[in-house]
Structures are given as C-alpha cells and as structure tokens.
Amino acid sequence: MKNRIKRIVGLTLAGTLITLVAVAQTAKEISVKTMPPSVVKTVPPAGATNVDPALKELSFTFSKEMIDGSWSVCQISDENFPEAGADKIHYLADKRTCVMPVKLQPGRTYVFWLNRGQFQSFRDIQHNSSVPYLVVFETKK
C-alpha cells in the first residue's frame, strides 16, 4: 500500500512539474521577439482619399526588423493595383520600412494586401510571417 501511495505521489509530482515547465515555456514564448510583426505605418496612410498621384513610392513600416528580399504584395485586381515604378521594391537601412516604387494614376482607388492567404513572405528575422494588412487609398483627380 505504501509503495502504491509513493507511486501516485511521484506521478502527481511529475505531472505537476511537467505542467509547470509547459506553463513557463508558454510564458517565455509570448514576447515581442516571438510574436509576428505587424504594419505600424503606411505612406500614404491606409484609408487616405486625397493622395497626390505624383507620389513615386509607397512605404510600409513594420514593428520589427524584416528579412530583406522577401515580400508578398497581393493584388485583388489589375485595375486596383499600382503600376510598378522604375526602381525595385526594397527595405530602407532601418530594415523595418519597405519601399515600393509606383506609378499612380489620378482618380483611382488602390487596394492590395501585405501578406494574405498562402502568400506570407513579409517575415521578420525570426521567420515569423507578418500579420496580413489591407492597404487601400484613393488618388485625387
């Protein structure tokens, strides 16, 4: 009987220790480093309705350093996606701001996603995919 009680107590303690380790591990995993990056600023701001069509670059600033050469700008239609500018999409030296050269047209509504569905290439340096972000704005006539 005493051996049976010792085994039950031992198993209970082992279970409790495993639970504590799992809780500690979960708490350790919730941090800025382990959470996905998110868009903190766009130029022009999402929802803007009076954007100058002469604007040559769109920019998207993320909450964390991002992997260069990796992005997913996802169009929903040809007519609502900006024409590519002369230069290539790139990150600034801060490694958080992605710049997308464009040619905008007056009186147009532009709509696209940064990451969406299977397209998740905006990633931080820990390889966490950015939270999807809808960019929508209108140019003035």
C-alpha positions as CSV (number, residue, x, y, z in Angstrom):
1,M,0.0,0.0,0.0
2,K,2.8,2.4,0.9
3,N,4.6,1.7,-2.4
4,R,1.3,2.4,-4.3
5,I,0.9,5.8,-2.5
6,K,4.5,6.7,-3.2
7,R,4.0,5.9,-6.9
8,I,0.8,8.0,-7.0
9,V,2.5,10.9,-5.2
10,G,5.5,10.6,-7.6
11,L,3.3,10.6,-10.7
12,T,1.4,13.6,-9.3
13,L,4.6,15.5,-8.7
14,A,5.9,14.5,-12.1
15,G,2.7,15.7,-13.7
16,T,2.8,18.9,-11.8
17,L,6.4,19.6,-12.8
18,I,5.6,18.9,-16.5
19,T,2.7,21.3,-16.3
20,L,4.8,24.0,-14.6
21,V,7.5,23.6,-17.3
22,A,4.9,23.8,-20.1
23,V,3.4,27.0,-18.5
24,A,6.8,28.5,-18.1
25,Q,7.7,27.6,-21.7
26,T,4.4,29.2,-22.9
27,A,5.0,32.3,-20.9
28,K,8.6,32.5,-22.3
29,E,7.3,32.2,-25.9
30,I,5.0,35.2,-25.6
31,S,7.3,38.1,-26.3
32,V,7.9,40.8,-29.0
33,K,10.6,38.5,-30.4
34,T,8.3,35.5,-30.8
35,M,5.1,37.3,-31.9
36,P,4.5,38.1,-35.6
37,P,5.4,41.6,-36.9
38,S,2.7,44.0,-37.8
39,V,2.4,47.1,-40.0
40,V,2.7,50.2,-37.8
41,K,2.7,52.8,-40.6
42,T,2.0,53.2,-44.3
43,V,2.7,56.1,-46.7
44,P,0.2,57.1,-47.8
45,P,-1.9,56.2,-44.7
46,A,-4.4,53.4,-45.3
47,G,-7.8,55.0,-46.0
48,A,-6.4,58.2,-47.4
49,T,-8.7,59.7,-50.0
50,N,-6.7,62.6,-51.4
51,V,-3.3,61.1,-52.3
52,D,-1.2,63.0,-54.8
53,P,-0.9,60.8,-57.9
54,A,2.7,62.2,-58.4
55,L,3.7,60.1,-55.3
56,K,6.5,57.8,-56.6
57,E,6.9,55.5,-53.6
58,L,4.7,53.7,-51.2
59,S,6.2,52.6,-47.9
60,F,5.2,50.1,-45.2
61,T,6.8,50.2,-41.8
62,F,6.8,47.1,-39.7
63,S,7.1,46.6,-35.9
64,K,10.2,44.6,-36.2
65,E,13.3,44.0,-38.4
66,M,12.3,42.2,-41.6
67,I,14.1,39.7,-43.9
68,D,15.3,41.6,-47.0
69,G,14.3,40.4,-50.4
70,S,11.2,38.8,-49.1
71,W,7.7,40.3,-49.5
72,S,4.2,39.5,-50.6
73,V,2.2,42.4,-52.0
74,C,-1.0,40.7,-53.0
75,Q,-3.3,42.3,-55.6
76,I,-7.0,41.7,-55.7
77,S,-7.5,43.0,-59.2
78,D,-5.4,44.5,-62.0
79,E,-7.3,47.8,-62.1
80,N,-6.8,48.4,-58.3
81,F,-3.1,47.6,-58.2
82,P,-0.4,50.2,-58.7
83,E,1.8,50.0,-61.7
84,A,5.4,49.3,-60.8
85,G,7.8,52.2,-60.7
86,A,11.3,52.4,-62.2
87,D,13.2,51.0,-59.2
88,K,12.8,47.7,-57.3
89,I,11.0,47.1,-54.1
90,H,13.5,47.3,-51.2
91,Y,13.9,47.9,-47.5
92,L,15.5,51.0,-46.0
93,A,18.6,50.8,-43.8
94,D,16.3,50.5,-40.7
95,K,15.3,47.0,-42.0
96,R,11.7,47.8,-41.0
97,T,10.5,50.1,-43.8
98,C,9.7,48.5,-47.2
99,V,9.6,50.9,-50.1
100,M,7.6,50.1,-53.2
101,P,8.2,52.3,-56.2
102,V,5.0,53.0,-58.1
103,K,3.3,55.0,-60.9
104,L,-0.1,56.1,-59.7
105,Q,-2.9,57.5,-61.8
106,P,-5.3,60.3,-60.8
107,G,-8.8,59.5,-59.6
108,R,-8.1,55.8,-58.8
109,T,-8.7,53.6,-55.8
110,Y,-5.8,51.3,-55.0
111,V,-6.3,48.1,-52.9
112,F,-3.9,45.3,-52.1
113,W,-2.8,43.2,-49.2
114,L,0.6,42.9,-47.5
115,N,0.6,39.1,-46.9
116,R,-2.6,37.2,-47.5
117,G,-3.6,33.6,-47.6
118,Q,-0.8,31.4,-48.9
119,F,1.4,34.4,-49.6
120,Q,3.2,35.1,-46.4
121,S,6.7,36.4,-47.5
122,F,6.8,39.5,-45.3
123,R,8.8,37.9,-42.4
124,D,10.8,39.1,-39.5
125,I,14.3,37.9,-38.8
126,Q,12.9,35.1,-36.7
127,H,10.9,34.0,-39.8
128,N,7.5,34.9,-38.3
129,S,5.1,36.0,-41.0
130,S,3.7,39.4,-40.7
131,V,0.0,39.8,-39.8
132,P,-1.9,40.4,-43.0
133,Y,-2.6,44.1,-43.7
134,L,-5.1,45.7,-46.1
135,V,-3.8,48.8,-47.9
136,V,-6.5,51.0,-49.5
137,F,-6.2,54.6,-50.7
138,E,-7.5,56.9,-53.4
139,T,-5.7,59.4,-55.5
140,K,-7.1,62.8,-56.2
141,K,-8.3,63.7,-59.7
